[in-house]
Amino acid sequence: MTDRPIFQKKDLKRTQLLYQIVQEEIKSYIIQNSLLPGDSLPPETELGELLGVSRNSVREAVKSLETLGILEARPGAGLFVRSFSFDPLLQQLGYGMLFDHKQLTDIIDVRFHLEYGMIDRAVLAVTPDQVAQLNTILAAMRSAAEKGCYSAEADRDFHRVLWANVDNTIVGKILDVFWMIFRQAQARSAIPDPPRPLATYQRHLPIVEALAQNDIEAARLAMQRHYTGIQERLSQINVGQINGQVGNNHKTSATGQPSTN
């Protein structure tokens, strides 16, 4: 015997794919019964009987909900509500934005407003150790730039460290996903590397200087200037290439990876 809430049997309206209907019913069951992470659900067989569908349809719905981070299937134990996380959604976002030029430019626009809008939080949360880390990354970026190369990994690390101390667990993850979207899109398009790596380094330097001085207005101005390089390169995208034709002549960074900033 179990004290689990009763799953009401109902006739399903087949206006969607069957597994999608089952998926919505399971989510409704969780919400209506105020289930918490770790609470159990009826077994797949019972769900199939109550919803009047095959176990395969239930299993497909469960797998989809696992991918979304809503359910967890424990072998030999059953189905359980999972602790909520944005990670699965962010992973899907990275894939879904790869194939459309307009969506890519929109992503860059959103990324700019996130970084610009929250840079005051970074300034208020900055520590001497963080400034030291950023200066170390800048030194690596400058070293590569003086050799005529662009370091994509140094660029990515810069932004990871920039947001590391902000009291928000989501912003850094979202911005890193946006970074990966741009990088992956570049790998299959004609988005060029920064033509002047030293200028890219110089667009990052004022951000660190503003952080070190706890100057919010200077940080905002530095972030605004930083994005001009990305916007310049986006203007060179060949729409046909970004929608499916791999660019044959785009450059790679000093690390062998496409660039984003």
N, C-alpha and C positions, 0 to 999 in steps of 0.2 A: 504494500500500500504506500502511496506517496501523497504528500501535501502539495504537489505541484498544481497550479491553476488548471482548470478544465479547458481543453481546446474545443471550442464549439464547432460541431459539424455543420457544414453549409454547402450549398450548391454553388460552384464556381462559375462565373460568367467568362466564357472562353473568348474574350476580345483581344487577348495578348497571347504570346507564347506561354505554354502551360507552366514551364518552370518559373517564368516571371510572375505569374499569378500566385504560385505557391510561395515564392519569395516574399511578395507583398503581404500574404496572409501570415507568414511567420513573423515578419516585422511588426504587423499589427498586434499579434499575440504578445510580443515582448512589450510593446508600448502600453497596451490596454491593461496588462497585468503588472506593470511597473517592475519588470524583472531587472535585476542588477547584475553586474559582471560576476560570473561564477554560478549564477542560477541555472538550473537545468531545464531542458525542453523535453517534450515527449520524444521517444525514439522514432527513427525514420519510418519504420513499419507502421506505427500507430498514426503518425502524421498522414501517411498515404491513405490509410483507411478512413480517417476522419475527414479528409479533403476529397476523397473519392478519386484519387489519382494513383499512378503506379509509384513504386518505390524509386524507380529510376528518375522520375520527375522530381521527387522530393530530394534525391541525392544531388541532382543538377542544381536545384535551388540552394541547397546547403553549401555546395562548393562555391557558388556565386557569392553567398553571404560570407563565407570564409575569406574569399578574395577581398571583399570590402571591409574585412576586419570586424564584422558584426557577430559571427558565430565562431566557435571552436569545436571541432569534432575530436574527442579524445577516445582513442581505440580502447574498446572494452568498457568504457564508462558512459558514453553517450554524447549528446549535444549540449553545449553550454554557451551562455551569453559571454562575449568577450569584452574586455575593457576597451573603451573607445580610443582610437588613435587615428590621427590624420594621415599616417604614413601610407596605408594602402591607397587612399584617395590621391595623394600626391604622386605616388608611383604611376597610377593610371593617367594622371594629368600629363606627366612627361611623355607618355606614349601618344596620347590623343592629340597633342598639339604639334606633331611633327610634320604634318602634311599640308598645311595651309598657310600661305604667305600672309594673309590678313590676320590670322590668329597669332602668327609669330610676332608680327609688329604690335599687336594688341598686348601680347605677353610682355614685350619689352616696355611698353607704355605703363603697364601695371607694375612691373618691377621698379621702374623709375619712381613712380609715385609712392610705392612702399618704402624704398630706401630714402627718398627725399623727405617723406612725411614722418619717418621715424628716426631720422638721424639725430634729432635732439635727444632721444632716449639713449642712443649710443654715446653721445657726448656726456650725458649725466651719469652713465654707468661705467665710463672708461676708468681703467686702472693703469698705473705705471708699467706693470708687467705686460698688459695688453698693448700699450704703445710700443714697448720694446719688441714684442712679437711682430707687430706691424712693420716696424723699422727693419727687422731682419728679413721679412718678406720683400720689402721694397728694395733692399740691398741685392737680393737675388734677382729681382725684376730688372734692376738697373744694370747688373752685371751682364744679363742676357741681352738687354737692349743695346749696350755698348758694343756688342758683337753682331748687332743687326738682327737679333732673334727676339721672338716674343715667347714668354713662358706662360702658357695657359694655366699650369698648375699653381704657379705663384699668384696669378690673378684670382683663381678660385679660392686659394687659401686666404688671400687678403680679405675677401668678403666673408668667409667663414669666421675669421677671427674678429672682424669688425662687429659682427652681431652676437658674438659669443656671450657677452656679459649683459645683454639686454634681457630683462625679466619677461620674456615671451618665448615659449617653447616652439611656437609655430613659425615665426617670421624667418628665422634662419633656415628652416627646412624648406619653406616655400621659395625663398630666394635661391637656394641651392638647386632646387628642381628647375627653376627658371633658367639658371645657368646651364644645366644639363640639356634642357630643351634647345637652347641656342646652339650649344656645341654639337648636338646630334643633327640639328637642322643644317648646320654648316658643313657637316661631313657629307651631306648629300645634295649640296647646292653650291652656288657661286658666291657665298658670303666670304669676302676676303679677310685675311688677317690684317691687323693694324699695319698700315703701310709705313708708319714711323713708330717703332717700338719705344723709342726714347720719349716720344710725346705721350704714349700710353702711361709710361712710368710717371711722367710729370703731371698727368691728370689724377694720379692716385696720391701723390705726395702731399698736396694741400689738405686732403682729407685727414691725414695723420697729423699734420701740423695743427689743424683746427682742434682735433681731439686732444692733443697735448696741451693746448692752451684753454681747453674747456670753452671754446668759442662756438656757440650754436649757429649764429648767423654765417660765420665763415665756413662752417661745415656744410650748411645748406648750399651756399654758393659753390663750394668745391664739388659737392655731389651733382649739382646741376651741370657744371662744366665737364664732369667725368662722363656723363651720358652723351655728350656731343659726338664722341668717337664712335659709339655704337650706332647712333642715328645716321652718321655719315656713311658707315658701311652698309647699313640696311637699305639706304637709298640706291645702292649699287646692285641689289639683288635682281636677278633675272627671274621673273615670276614663273616662267616656264620651267626653269631648273628647280626652283623650290618646290614645285608641285610634282616632281617625279623624276627629273633628269639629273643625274649626278654630274656636278661640275668637274671638268677634267683638269682645270688649271688652278684650283684654289690651293693656297699654300697651307703648310702646317706649322705648328709652333715648334719651339726649341725642344719640347717634350714629345713631339710627334702627334700632338692633339690639336684639334681646331680651337680657335680662340673665341672669346665672348666679349671682351672689353677692349 
